[in-house]
Amino acid sequence: MMKLITEELLDTVTSQAKENSRLRMNYNFHASMDAPIHRLLNALEPGTYLPPHRHTDKEETYLVLRGSLLAFFYDDAGNVTDKVCLNPSEGKYGLEIPSN
């Protein structure tokens, strides 16, 4: 079945994120956590934090539909090596992070 990303879906997930103590909410498109590829919409509200992490066996893609996202990149010692601000109004829509 086709799953459409609509303004209504964005509004719903955004409302849920605002009510969540972590200020974020997932809407999963994959059927189960056992799916080989996880596809999800993640509403992130100002003040939320995604801790540094890595995926050694898969890449990760971020696409920003609304607002902005500041992403930091670290070396193995925990030093910031790069950062990028994704913001559709500035023409920066997303990024792909290779497996690392």
CNS distance restraints for C-alpha pairs under 8 A (distance, minus, plus):
assign (resid   3 and name CA) (resid  29 and name CA) 7.67 0.50 0.50
assign (resid   5 and name CA) (resid   9 and name CA) 6.24 0.50 0.50
assign (resid   5 and name CA) (resid  10 and name CA) 7.29 0.50 0.50
assign (resid   6 and name CA) (resid  10 and name CA) 6.32 0.50 0.50
assign (resid   7 and name CA) (resid  11 and name CA) 6.08 0.50 0.50
assign (resid   8 and name CA) (resid  12 and name CA) 6.13 0.50 0.50
assign (resid   9 and name CA) (resid  13 and name CA) 6.19 0.50 0.50
assign (resid  10 and name CA) (resid  14 and name CA) 5.92 0.50 0.50
assign (resid  10 and name CA) (resid  43 and name CA) 7.75 0.50 0.50
assign (resid  11 and name CA) (resid  15 and name CA) 6.10 0.50 0.50
assign (resid  12 and name CA) (resid  16 and name CA) 6.37 0.50 0.50
assign (resid  13 and name CA) (resid  17 and name CA) 6.18 0.50 0.50
assign (resid  13 and name CA) (resid  25 and name CA) 6.36 0.50 0.50
assign (resid  13 and name CA) (resid  26 and name CA) 7.32 0.50 0.50
assign (resid  13 and name CA) (resid  27 and name CA) 6.92 0.50 0.50
assign (resid  13 and name CA) (resid  42 and name CA) 7.93 0.50 0.50
assign (resid  13 and name CA) (resid  43 and name CA) 6.14 0.50 0.50
assign (resid  14 and name CA) (resid  18 and name CA) 6.28 0.50 0.50
assign (resid  14 and name CA) (resid  24 and name CA) 7.86 0.50 0.50
assign (resid  14 and name CA) (resid  25 and name CA) 7.38 0.50 0.50
assign (resid  14 and name CA) (resid  43 and name CA) 5.47 0.50 0.50
assign (resid  14 and name CA) (resid  44 and name CA) 7.57 0.50 0.50
assign (resid  14 and name CA) (resid  45 and name CA) 7.61 0.50 0.50
assign (resid  15 and name CA) (resid  19 and name CA) 6.50 0.50 0.50
assign (resid  16 and name CA) (resid  20 and name CA) 6.26 0.50 0.50
assign (resid  16 and name CA) (resid  24 and name CA) 7.64 0.50 0.50
assign (resid  16 and name CA) (resid  25 and name CA) 6.29 0.50 0.50
assign (resid  17 and name CA) (resid  22 and name CA) 7.66 0.50 0.50
assign (resid  17 and name CA) (resid  23 and name CA) 4.92 0.50 0.50
assign (resid  17 and name CA) (resid  24 and name CA) 4.21 0.50 0.50
assign (resid  17 and name CA) (resid  25 and name CA) 4.66 0.50 0.50
assign (resid  17 and name CA) (resid  43 and name CA) 6.12 0.50 0.50
assign (resid  17 and name CA) (resid  44 and name CA) 6.67 0.50 0.50
assign (resid  17 and name CA) (resid  45 and name CA) 6.56 0.50 0.50
assign (resid  18 and name CA) (resid  23 and name CA) 5.40 0.50 0.50
assign (resid  18 and name CA) (resid  24 and name CA) 7.00 0.50 0.50
assign (resid  18 and name CA) (resid  45 and name CA) 6.53 0.50 0.50
assign (resid  19 and name CA) (resid  23 and name CA) 6.93 0.50 0.50
assign (resid  20 and name CA) (resid  24 and name CA) 6.36 0.50 0.50
assign (resid  20 and name CA) (resid  25 and name CA) 7.24 0.50 0.50
assign (resid  22 and name CA) (resid  48 and name CA) 6.09 0.50 0.50
assign (resid  22 and name CA) (resid  49 and name CA) 8.00 0.50 0.50
assign (resid  23 and name CA) (resid  44 and name CA) 6.28 0.50 0.50
assign (resid  23 and name CA) (resid  45 and name CA) 5.27 0.50 0.50
assign (resid  23 and name CA) (resid  46 and name CA) 7.43 0.50 0.50
assign (resid  23 and name CA) (resid  47 and name CA) 7.02 0.50 0.50
assign (resid  23 and name CA) (resid  48 and name CA) 5.31 0.50 0.50
assign (resid  24 and name CA) (resid  42 and name CA) 6.91 0.50 0.50
assign (resid  24 and name CA) (resid  43 and name CA) 5.37 0.50 0.50
assign (resid  24 and name CA) (resid  44 and name CA) 4.50 0.50 0.50
assign (resid  24 and name CA) (resid  45 and name CA) 5.95 0.50 0.50
assign (resid  24 and name CA) (resid  48 and name CA) 6.66 0.50 0.50
assign (resid  25 and name CA) (resid  42 and name CA) 5.68 0.50 0.50
assign (resid  25 and name CA) (resid  43 and name CA) 5.26 0.50 0.50
assign (resid  25 and name CA) (resid  44 and name CA) 6.85 0.50 0.50
assign (resid  26 and name CA) (resid  40 and name CA) 6.43 0.50 0.50
assign (resid  26 and name CA) (resid  41 and name CA) 5.68 0.50 0.50
assign (resid  26 and name CA) (resid  42 and name CA) 4.43 0.50 0.50
assign (resid  26 and name CA) (resid  43 and name CA) 6.39 0.50 0.50
assign (resid  27 and name CA) (resid  40 and name CA) 5.53 0.50 0.50
assign (resid  27 and name CA) (resid  41 and name CA) 5.04 0.50 0.50
assign (resid  27 and name CA) (resid  42 and name CA) 6.32 0.50 0.50
assign (resid  28 and name CA) (resid  38 and name CA) 7.63 0.50 0.50
assign (resid  28 and name CA) (resid  39 and name CA) 6.21 0.50 0.50
assign (resid  28 and name CA) (resid  40 and name CA) 4.34 0.50 0.50
assign (resid  28 and name CA) (resid  41 and name CA) 6.42 0.50 0.50
assign (resid  29 and name CA) (resid  38 and name CA) 7.49 0.50 0.50
assign (resid  29 and name CA) (resid  39 and name CA) 5.34 0.50 0.50
assign (resid  29 and name CA) (resid  40 and name CA) 5.37 0.50 0.50
assign (resid  29 and name CA) (resid  41 and name CA) 7.76 0.50 0.50
assign (resid  30 and name CA) (resid  35 and name CA) 6.43 0.50 0.50
assign (resid  30 and name CA) (resid  37 and name CA) 7.41 0.50 0.50
assign (resid  30 and name CA) (resid  38 and name CA) 5.68 0.50 0.50
assign (resid  30 and name CA) (resid  39 and name CA) 5.67 0.50 0.50
assign (resid  30 and name CA) (resid  40 and name CA) 7.25 0.50 0.50
assign (resid  31 and name CA) (resid  35 and name CA) 6.81 0.50 0.50
assign (resid  33 and name CA) (resid  38 and name CA) 7.47 0.50 0.50
assign (resid  44 and name CA) (resid  48 and name CA) 6.41 0.50 0.50
assign (resid  52 and name CA) (resid  74 and name CA) 7.98 0.50 0.50
assign (resid  54 and name CA) (resid  99 and name CA) 7.38 0.50 0.50
assign (resid  54 and name CA) (resid 100 and name CA) 6.11 0.50 0.50
assign (resid  55 and name CA) (resid  59 and name CA) 6.73 0.50 0.50
assign (resid  55 and name CA) (resid  60 and name CA) 7.71 0.50 0.50
assign (resid  55 and name CA) (resid  99 and name CA) 5.40 0.50 0.50
assign (resid  55 and name CA) (resid 100 and name CA) 5.79 0.50 0.50
assign (resid  56 and name CA) (resid  99 and name CA) 5.01 0.50 0.50
assign (resid  56 and name CA) (resid 100 and name CA) 4.72 0.50 0.50
assign (resid  57 and name CA) (resid  99 and name CA) 5.69 0.50 0.50
assign (resid  57 and name CA) (resid 100 and name CA) 7.49 0.50 0.50
assign (resid  58 and name CA) (resid  98 and name CA) 7.01 0.50 0.50
assign (resid  58 and name CA) (resid  99 and name CA) 4.78 0.50 0.50
assign (resid  58 and name CA) (resid 100 and name CA) 7.99 0.50 0.50
assign (resid  59 and name CA) (resid  96 and name CA) 6.95 0.50 0.50
assign (resid  59 and name CA) (resid  97 and name CA) 5.53 0.50 0.50
assign (resid  59 and name CA) (resid  98 and name CA) 4.41 0.50 0.50
assign (resid  59 and name CA) (resid  99 and name CA) 4.45 0.50 0.50
assign (resid  59 and name CA) (resid 100 and name CA) 7.91 0.50 0.50
assign (resid  60 and name CA) (resid  96 and name CA) 5.74 0.50 0.50
assign (resid  60 and name CA) (resid  97 and name CA) 5.14 0.50 0.50
assign (resid  60 and name CA) (resid  98 and name CA) 6.61 0.50 0.50
assign (resid  60 and name CA) (resid  99 and name CA) 7.36 0.50 0.50
assign (resid  61 and name CA) (resid  94 and name CA) 7.29 0.50 0.50
assign (resid  61 and name CA) (resid  95 and name CA) 5.79 0.50 0.50
assign (resid  61 and name CA) (resid  96 and name CA) 4.32 0.50 0.50
assign (resid  61 and name CA) (resid  97 and name CA) 6.19 0.50 0.50
assign (resid  62 and name CA) (resid  94 and name CA) 5.20 0.50 0.50
assign (resid  62 and name CA) (resid  95 and name CA) 5.42 0.50 0.50
assign (resid  62 and name CA) (resid  96 and name CA) 6.42 0.50 0.50
assign (resid  63 and name CA) (resid  93 and name CA) 5.69 0.50 0.50
assign (resid  63 and name CA) (resid  94 and name CA) 4.16 0.50 0.50
assign (resid  63 and name CA) (resid  95 and name CA) 6.72 0.50 0.50
assign (resid  64 and name CA) (resid  68 and name CA) 6.72 0.50 0.50
assign (resid  64 and name CA) (resid  69 and name CA) 7.25 0.50 0.50
assign (resid  64 and name CA) (resid  86 and name CA) 6.71 0.50 0.50
assign (resid  64 and name CA) (resid  87 and name CA) 6.76 0.50 0.50
assign (resid  64 and name CA) (resid  88 and name CA) 6.71 0.50 0.50
assign (resid  64 and name CA) (resid  93 and name CA) 5.41 0.50 0.50
assign (resid  64 and name CA) (resid  94 and name CA) 5.91 0.50 0.50
assign (resid  65 and name CA) (resid  88 and name CA) 6.94 0.50 0.50
assign (resid  65 and name CA) (resid  93 and name CA) 7.42 0.50 0.50
assign (resid  66 and name CA) (resid  87 and name CA) 7.67 0.50 0.50
assign (resid  66 and name CA) (resid  88 and name CA) 7.05 0.50 0.50
assign (resid  67 and name CA) (resid  87 and name CA) 6.26 0.50 0.50
assign (resid  67 and name CA) (resid  88 and name CA) 7.39 0.50 0.50
assign (resid  68 and name CA) (resid  85 and name CA) 6.81 0.50 0.50
assign (resid  68 and name CA) (resid  86 and name CA) 5.38 0.50 0.50
assign (resid  68 and name CA) (resid  87 and name CA) 4.46 0.50 0.50
assign (resid  68 and name CA) (resid  88 and name CA) 7.33 0.50 0.50
assign (resid  69 and name CA) (resid  85 and name CA) 5.63 0.50 0.50
assign (resid  69 and name CA) (resid  86 and name CA) 5.09 0.50 0.50
assign (resid  69 and name CA) (resid  87 and name CA) 6.72 0.50 0.50
assign (resid  70 and name CA) (resid  83 and name CA) 7.09 0.50 0.50
assign (resid  70 and name CA) (resid  84 and name CA) 5.84 0.50 0.50
assign (resid  70 and name CA) (resid  85 and name CA) 4.36 0.50 0.50
assign (resid  70 and name CA) (resid  86 and name CA) 6.31 0.50 0.50
assign (resid  71 and name CA) (resid  83 and name CA) 5.48 0.50 0.50
assign (resid  71 and name CA) (resid  84 and name CA) 5.39 0.50 0.50
assign (resid  71 and name CA) (resid  85 and name CA) 6.30 0.50 0.50
assign (resid  71 and name CA) (resid  86 and name CA) 7.83 0.50 0.50
assign (resid  72 and name CA) (resid  80 and name CA) 6.60 0.50 0.50
assign (resid  72 and name CA) (resid  81 and name CA) 7.69 0.50 0.50
assign (resid  72 and name CA) (resid  82 and name CA) 5.96 0.50 0.50
assign (resid  72 and name CA) (resid  83 and name CA) 4.31 0.50 0.50
assign (resid  72 and name CA) (resid  84 and name CA) 6.70 0.50 0.50
assign (resid  73 and name CA) (resid  80 and name CA) 5.63 0.50 0.50
assign (resid  73 and name CA) (resid  81 and name CA) 5.57 0.50 0.50
assign (resid  73 and name CA) (resid  82 and name CA) 5.10 0.50 0.50
assign (resid  73 and name CA) (resid  83 and name CA) 5.92 0.50 0.50
assign (resid  74 and name CA) (resid  78 and name CA) 5.36 0.50 0.50
assign (resid  74 and name CA) (resid  79 and name CA) 5.19 0.50 0.50
assign (resid  74 and name CA) (resid  80 and name CA) 4.42 0.50 0.50
assign (resid  74 and name CA) (resid  81 and name CA) 5.20 0.50 0.50
assign (resid  74 and name CA) (resid  82 and name CA) 7.12 0.50 0.50
assign (resid  75 and name CA) (resid  79 and name CA) 5.49 0.50 0.50
assign (resid  75 and name CA) (resid  80 and name CA) 6.64 0.50 0.50
assign (resid  75 and name CA) (resid  81 and name CA) 6.32 0.50 0.50
assign (resid  85 and name CA) (resid  92 and name CA) 7.58 0.50 0.50
assign (resid  86 and name CA) (resid  90 and name CA) 7.97 0.50 0.50
assign (resid  86 and name CA) (resid  92 and name CA) 4.99 0.50 0.50
assign (resid  86 and name CA) (resid  93 and name CA) 5.71 0.50 0.50
assign (resid  86 and name CA) (resid  94 and name CA) 6.14 0.50 0.50
assign (resid  87 and name CA) (resid  91 and name CA) 6.54 0.50 0.50
assign (resid  87 and name CA) (resid  92 and name CA) 5.13 0.50 0.50
assign (resid  87 and name CA) (resid  93 and name CA) 5.92 0.50 0.50
assign (resid  88 and name CA) (resid  92 and name CA) 5.23 0.50 0.50
assign (resid  88 and name CA) (resid  93 and name CA) 4.94 0.50 0.50
